[in-house]
């Protein structure tokens, strides 16, 4: 596989209960689970058919002592992990885990200057390569950064990975910046609302029926903290799993669900806390 510098190529859930998390995501997204542990690390692969779509591991004890909580982390493929980690420090970011060889390749866990965490990787092991089709079921279809300052965040990532600004289908937008890697629009970023305490990356998993999936989140012990909301090509919900990791789902809605949905879910404008998603401004109307 040729790894595309600057593209997200792997995803990993670090959690406090691996078995419970595997069961939860199997029910919600439909992933299988395949043991890929080594003598030094308990590790599970989330699978969609025969394809590995992400990893699952325990939240390291030293990370917990530093205040880390369960989270999803995206890995961006780079040509040189060591050089990229050094560049992050020069650009004002932080390196939490120095470049090291791991079970998935050579990695480094880093943070941007606004403290949003992500990871770098080179040389993904066979069977862990990601498709470039963002619409494939059960895979990550969108990458969203809730930044402290969107403009400064984009400048950092543009310098680091070569990301480019992508145009919205609605034209120029003031609140939500789409971005592309290797010519493909892969996500967006915006300045977070005060209710979000810290900047972070949010990953959207492709599912079928958004209402059925949201119900599975709730019956599985998770929470829906926003949505469902309409976006240009479907519907989204933002969620928290039973261990506390934030994630999102994107999918379609049945006609029956649309007919039963309150108007607050199907309307959209420019007034929803100034936040947009997937290139379309959406709102929960007041009233």
C-alpha positions as CSV (number, residue, x, y, z in Angstrom):
1,X,0.0,0.0,0.0
2,X,1.1,3.5,-0.7
3,X,0.3,5.7,2.3
4,X,-1.0,9.1,1.4
5,X,0.9,11.7,3.5
6,X,-1.7,13.8,5.4
7,X,-4.6,11.4,5.1
8,X,-6.3,9.6,8.0
9,X,-5.3,5.9,7.7
10,X,-6.2,4.3,11.1
11,X,-8.5,4.8,14.1
12,X,-8.1,3.6,17.6
13,X,-10.4,3.5,20.7
14,X,-8.6,3.7,24.0
15,X,-11.0,2.7,26.8
16,X,-11.4,1.5,30.3
17,X,-13.3,-1.7,29.4
18,X,-12.3,-3.4,26.2
19,X,-14.9,-6.2,26.4
20,X,-17.8,-3.8,27.0
21,X,-16.6,-1.5,24.3
22,X,-16.3,-4.3,21.7
23,X,-19.9,-5.4,22.5
24,X,-21.3,-1.8,22.3
25,X,-19.8,-1.0,18.9
26,X,-20.7,-4.4,17.5
27,X,-24.3,-3.6,18.4
28,X,-24.3,0.0,17.3
29,X,-22.1,0.0,14.1
30,X,-22.1,-3.7,13.3
31,X,-18.3,-4.3,13.7
32,X,-16.8,-7.6,14.3
33,X,-13.9,-8.1,16.7
34,X,-10.7,-9.9,16.1
35,X,-8.0,-10.5,18.7
36,X,-4.6,-9.1,17.6
37,X,-2.9,-9.0,21.0
38,X,0.8,-9.3,21.5
39,X,2.6,-10.6,24.6
40,X,3.0,-7.0,25.7
41,X,-0.4,-5.5,24.6
42,X,-4.0,-6.5,24.6
43,X,-5.3,-5.3,21.3
44,X,-8.5,-6.0,19.3
45,X,-9.2,-5.1,15.7
46,X,-12.7,-3.8,14.8
47,X,-13.7,-5.3,11.4
48,X,-16.2,-4.8,8.7
49,X,-16.3,-8.1,6.9
50,X,-12.7,-9.0,6.3
51,X,-11.5,-5.4,6.5
52,X,-10.0,-4.0,9.6
53,X,-11.5,-0.5,10.3
54,X,-9.9,0.3,13.6
55,X,-8.3,-0.8,16.8
56,X,-9.3,-1.2,20.4
57,X,-7.0,-1.1,23.4
58,X,-7.0,-0.3,27.1
59,X,-6.3,3.2,28.2
60,X,-2.8,3.1,29.6
61,X,-2.5,3.4,33.3
62,X,0.1,6.3,33.1
63,X,-2.3,8.1,30.8
64,X,-5.1,7.7,33.3
65,X,-2.9,9.1,36.0
66,X,-2.4,12.2,33.8
67,X,-6.1,12.7,33.5
68,X,-6.7,11.0,30.2
69,X,-10.2,9.6,29.6
70,X,-11.6,7.1,27.0
71,X,-11.3,8.5,23.5
72,X,-11.2,7.8,19.8
73,X,-7.9,8.8,18.2
74,X,-7.2,9.1,14.5
75,X,-3.8,8.3,12.9
76,X,-2.6,10.4,10.0
77,X,-0.2,8.8,7.6
78,X,3.1,10.6,7.2
79,X,6.3,9.9,5.2
80,X,8.5,10.3,8.2
81,X,7.1,10.0,11.8
82,X,10.3,11.4,13.4
83,X,10.5,14.4,11.2
84,X,6.8,15.1,11.5
85,X,6.9,14.9,15.3
86,X,9.9,17.4,15.4
87,X,7.9,19.7,13.1
88,X,4.9,19.6,15.4
89,X,7.1,20.8,18.3
90,X,8.5,23.6,16.2
91,X,5.0,24.7,15.2
92,X,3.9,24.9,18.8
93,X,2.3,21.5,19.3
94,X,3.3,18.7,21.8
95,X,4.6,15.2,21.5
96,X,3.0,12.9,24.1
97,X,4.4,9.6,22.9
98,X,7.8,10.0,21.0
99,X,8.2,8.2,17.8
100,X,8.3,4.4,18.5
101,X,7.7,1.1,16.7
102,X,4.3,-0.4,17.7
103,X,2.0,-3.2,16.8
104,X,0.5,-1.2,13.9
105,X,3.6,0.6,12.6
106,X,5.9,3.4,13.6
107,X,3.8,5.9,15.5
108,X,3.8,9.0,17.6
109,X,0.9,10.5,19.7
110,X,0.8,14.3,19.4
111,X,-1.3,17.3,20.0
112,X,-1.8,20.5,18.0
113,X,-1.1,23.9,19.6
114,X,-4.7,24.0,20.9
115,X,-4.3,20.6,22.6
116,X,-6.4,18.5,20.3
117,X,-4.9,15.0,20.2
118,X,-4.1,12.8,17.2
119,X,-1.4,10.4,16.1
120,X,1.1,9.9,13.3
121,X,1.8,6.6,11.7
122,X,4.0,5.1,8.9
123,X,4.1,1.6,7.7
124,X,0.7,0.2,8.7
125,X,0.8,-3.6,9.0
126,X,-0.9,-5.7,6.4
127,X,-4.6,-5.9,6.8
128,X,-4.9,-2.5,8.5
129,X,-4.9,-0.4,5.4
130,X,-8.0,1.8,4.9
131,X,-10.0,2.3,1.7
132,X,-10.1,5.8,0.3
133,X,-13.9,5.6,-0.2
134,X,-15.4,7.6,2.6
135,X,-18.9,6.4,1.8
136,X,-18.2,2.7,2.6
137,X,-20.5,1.3,5.3
138,X,-19.1,0.9,8.8
139,X,-16.0,3.0,8.3
140,X,-15.1,6.5,9.3
141,X,-16.6,8.8,6.7
142,X,-15.9,12.2,8.1
143,X,-13.2,13.9,10.4
144,X,-14.2,17.0,12.3
145,X,-12.0,19.3,14.5
146,X,-13.6,21.3,17.3
147,X,-10.9,23.9,17.6
148,X,-10.2,26.7,20.0
149,X,-9.5,28.9,17.0
150,X,-10.4,27.5,13.6
151,X,-8.2,29.8,11.5
152,X,-5.1,29.1,13.6
153,X,-5.8,25.4,13.6
154,X,-6.1,25.2,9.8
155,X,-2.9,27.1,9.4
156,X,-1.1,24.6,11.6
157,X,-2.5,21.5,9.8
158,X,-2.0,23.1,6.4
159,X,1.7,23.6,7.3
160,X,2.1,20.2,8.8
161,X,0.2,17.9,6.4
162,X,-0.4,20.1,3.4
163,X,-4.2,20.2,3.9
164,X,-6.0,22.5,1.6
165,X,-9.2,24.5,2.0
166,X,-12.2,22.9,0.2
167,X,-15.2,24.8,-1.0
168,X,-18.6,24.1,0.5
169,X,-21.5,23.3,-1.8
170,X,-23.2,26.4,-0.4
171,X,-20.3,28.6,-1.2
172,X,-17.9,30.4,1.2
173,X,-18.8,29.9,4.9
174,X,-17.7,31.8,7.9
175,X,-18.1,29.1,10.6
176,X,-17.1,25.8,9.1
177,X,-14.0,25.1,7.1
178,X,-13.9,22.0,4.9
179,X,-10.5,20.6,4.2
180,X,-9.0,18.2,1.7
181,X,-6.0,15.8,1.7
182,X,-4.5,14.5,-1.6
183,X,-7.4,16.2,-3.4
184,X,-10.2,14.5,-1.4
185,X,-12.4,16.4,1.0
186,X,-12.2,14.5,4.2
187,X,-13.5,16.7,6.9
188,X,-14.2,20.1,8.4
189,X,-13.2,22.3,11.4
190,X,-14.8,25.0,13.3
191,X,-14.2,27.1,16.4
192,X,-15.9,25.2,19.2
193,X,-18.7,26.5,21.4
194,X,-17.9,27.4,25.1
195,X,-19.9,24.2,26.2
196,X,-17.1,22.1,24.7
197,X,-14.4,22.3,27.4
198,X,-11.4,21.3,25.3
199,X,-10.6,21.1,21.5
200,X,-10.9,17.6,20.1
201,X,-11.2,15.5,16.9
202,X,-14.6,13.9,16.3
203,X,-15.0,10.9,14.0
204,X,-18.2,10.0,12.1
205,X,-19.0,6.3,11.5
206,X,-21.1,5.4,8.5
207,X,-24.3,3.5,9.4
208,X,-27.6,2.7,7.7
209,X,-30.7,4.0,9.5
210,X,-29.7,6.9,11.8
211,X,-32.7,6.5,14.1
212,X,-32.2,2.8,14.6
213,X,-28.5,3.3,15.3
214,X,-29.3,6.1,17.8
215,X,-31.7,3.8,19.6
216,X,-28.9,1.1,19.8
217,X,-26.6,3.7,21.3
218,X,-29.1,4.4,24.1
219,X,-30.1,0.8,24.7
220,X,-26.4,-0.1,24.9
221,X,-25.8,2.4,27.7
222,X,-24.5,5.3,25.6
223,X,-25.8,8.8,25.2
224,X,-27.0,11.0,22.3
225,X,-25.9,14.6,23.1
226,X,-26.8,16.2,19.8
227,X,-29.0,15.2,16.9
228,X,-30.4,13.8,14.8
229,X,-29.6,16.8,12.5
230,X,-29.9,17.0,8.7
231,X,-26.7,17.6,6.6
232,X,-26.3,17.7,2.8
233,X,-26.1,14.0,2.3
234,X,-28.0,12.5,5.3
235,X,-28.4,12.8,9.0
236,X,-26.0,12.9,12.0
237,X,-26.0,12.2,15.7
238,X,-23.2,13.0,18.1
239,X,-22.8,10.4,20.9
240,X,-20.9,9.2,24.0
241,X,-20.2,5.5,24.5
242,X,-20.7,3.9,28.0
243,X,-17.1,4.4,28.9
244,X,-17.2,8.1,28.0
245,X,-15.6,8.2,24.5
246,X,-17.2,10.7,22.1
247,X,-18.0,9.7,18.6
248,X,-20.6,10.4,15.9
249,X,-22.8,8.6,13.4
250,X,-24.0,9.5,10.0
251,X,-26.6,7.8,7.9
252,X,-30.1,8.1,6.3
253,X,-33.5,8.4,7.7
254,X,-36.6,6.3,6.8
255,X,-39.7,8.1,5.5
256,X,-41.5,6.9,8.6
257,X,-38.9,8.6,10.8
258,X,-39.1,11.8,8.8
259,X,-42.8,11.9,9.2
260,X,-42.6,11.5,13.0
261,X,-39.6,13.9,13.5
262,X,-40.3,17.2,15.2
263,X,-39.7,20.3,13.1
264,X,-36.7,21.2,15.2
265,X,-34.8,18.2,13.7
266,X,-35.6,18.9,10.0
267,X,-35.2,22.6,9.9
268,X,-31.8,24.3,9.3
269,X,-30.5,27.9,9.2
270,X,-27.5,29.9,10.3
271,X,-28.5,30.2,13.9
272,X,-27.5,26.9,15.6
273,X,-24.9,28.5,17.9
274,X,-23.1,29.6,14.9
275,X,-22.0,26.0,14.1
276,X,-22.3,24.2,10.9
277,X,-21.6,20.6,10.0
278,X,-20.6,18.8,6.8
279,X,-20.8,22.1,4.9
280,X,-24.4,22.9,5.7
281,X,-25.4,25.2,8.5
282,X,-28.0,23.5,10.7
283,X,-30.1,24.6,13.6
284,X,-32.4,23.6,16.4
285,X,-34.9,26.4,16.1
286,X,-35.9,28.2,19.3
287,X,-39.4,28.3,20.4
